[in-house]
Amino acid sequence: MYFYAMQTALEDLSKEDLLRVISSRDEKIEYLESQLAMYRRMQFGQKRERFEGDPNQTSLPFDAEPAAVEQQQEAIREKIEYTRKRPNHKGRAKLPEHLPVEEIEIHPGGDLSDMVCIGKEITEELECEPARFYIRRYIRYKYAAKNGEGVEIGELPERVIDKGIPGAGLLALILTDKYMDHLPLYRQKQRFARENIQIPSSTIEGWTKEALIKLHPLYEQLLFDTKTKGYLQVDETPIKVLESDKKGACHRGWYWVYHSPLDGMVLFHYQPTRGEAAAEKLLDTFKGYLQTDGYGVYRKYGDKEGITHLACWAHARREFEKALDNDRQRASHALSEIQKLYAVERRAKQAGMDAGTFKELRLTESLPVINGLGKWIFEELKNTLPKSQIGKAMAYAYARWDALSAYLYDGNLCIDNNPVENALRPISLGRKNYLFAGSHEAAQRAAMIYSFFAICKKHEVNPFQWLKYTLENIMTINHKNLKDLYPQNYKIMAHKSNM
């Protein structure tokens, strides 16, 4: 009955209406096929990892035959002899020159009284010791005036946690292991236990919290300085937070990340939402170049007076890459043109061009490519199904064409948002290890250390050494000199002290 009714309904349609229905159906089929192809490409491996062995296999023997044991031992002996007599490899890594050297002198055995030393051969190897734990004991001597009018005692240095037992080095190690190397606190506790140092989990968590609180003044300075930058890249990434209004569920919070490409400053700012209000504290008064992906929240700020909105060519390229299975010919053409733009960027970077020269190169070589690609997209859009993946890729680029071209204004501007995306990677690694933040406050405290460790990475600063120095000095430094504790400024100071 249903199919009869459908057939009757189709017969009643005019030719034009029938063609419209068929076209709509074909468009939907093509869209669904492109989605299926994309999801297949995103599938990197089978989900089921259960191993199903031979059901006829008997239980394993626990004792090998004596002959087999003897044969195995002979094979091991030959292997050991082989490793001893291996020829020298063609090259070896150069040992770092800044490391201390421990010299071990080896003289021939036996009586050497009738022999003369005629030289020596030197062999070097890189060695290490596990983290060394020790107790620092402050012994403050008291002195009394001979006339009995007072007592003097040596002043105790400022400590990170008043009346606490951890030193700045231990706290720096804990924070670096957790937020730089993504080692959860419970694993660090296990490492302490191997050294026969028993520390309760709650104690380590308390130390972490107190150490992060000490960084708050420096973070507030970073927050203020970030607002004054004239060029910012912005992106955001989710983080699970245990504190939630829903019983048994985690809240989905967000780290908003701001990167200043001109000086390598990075700011992580936690917000419980991804809405417009989340970016107000940083972007409400911002003036200059703002580079983002296509997320709709950024349009409000990109359209404000005094802001030039830059889009990201990497995101545009990804949309065309997704369309390879939908329309390989046109997607490949777009990708090859975008590749030409990146070739210009690589050549300028390798040549070490200044901003002025770089701008001229872009206007000479990149601008014609952008103009040609823009005209091609404009023409092709007329003959492309909007819901197809290639149609979406073209529409994404076309809707942001002015923002995609805006990087040509200045040689200091980046072609894409990749630098700020790179700063987000530690969050992804952290999520796989410690999964969530305990509260909104804990997520914001983590944002502080993520900020400074990202700056350390940008400026090639040892994060442990910087953090140890900062924890030792942040409570006594003059507030006017607080910026001296920024990682890049610490690097300059440390370099001068080593000269």
Salt bridges, closest charged atoms under 4 A:
ASP17 OD1 - ARG20 NH1 2.58
ASP26 OD1 - ARG25 NH2 3.14
GLU52 OE2 - ARG48 NH1 3.37
GLU52 OE2 - ARG50 NH2 2.98
GLU74 OE2 - ARG77 NH2 2.52
GLU81 OE2 - ARG84 NH1 3.23
GLU81 OE1 - LYS85 NZ 3.92
GLU97 OE2 - LYS94 NZ 3.44
GLU105 OE1 - HIS107 NE2 3.81
ASP177 OD2 - ARG191 NH2 2.45
GLU220 OE2 - HIS216 NE2 3.41
ASP225 OD1 - LYS483 NZ 3.63
GLU236 OE2 - ARG274 NH2 2.67
GLU243 OE2 - HIS440 NE2 3.94
ASP263 OD2 - LYS229 NZ 2.45
GLU276 OE1 - LYS300 NZ 3.48
ASP293 OD2 - HIS315 NE2 3.97
GLU319 OE2 - LYS322 NZ 3.63
GLU321 OE2 - ARG41 NH2 2.61
ASP325 OD2 - ARG41 NE 3.03
ASP327 OD2 - ARG330 NE 2.77
GLU337 OE2 - LYS340 NZ 2.97
GLU345 OE1 - ARG362 NH2 2.72
GLU365 OE1 - ARG347 NH2 2.40
GLU379 OE1 - LYS382 NZ 3.54
GLU380 OE1 - ARG330 NH1 2.92
GLU421 OE2 - HIS315 NE2 3.21
GLU421 OE1 - ARG318 NH2 2.78
GLU472 OE2 - LYS468 NZ 2.83
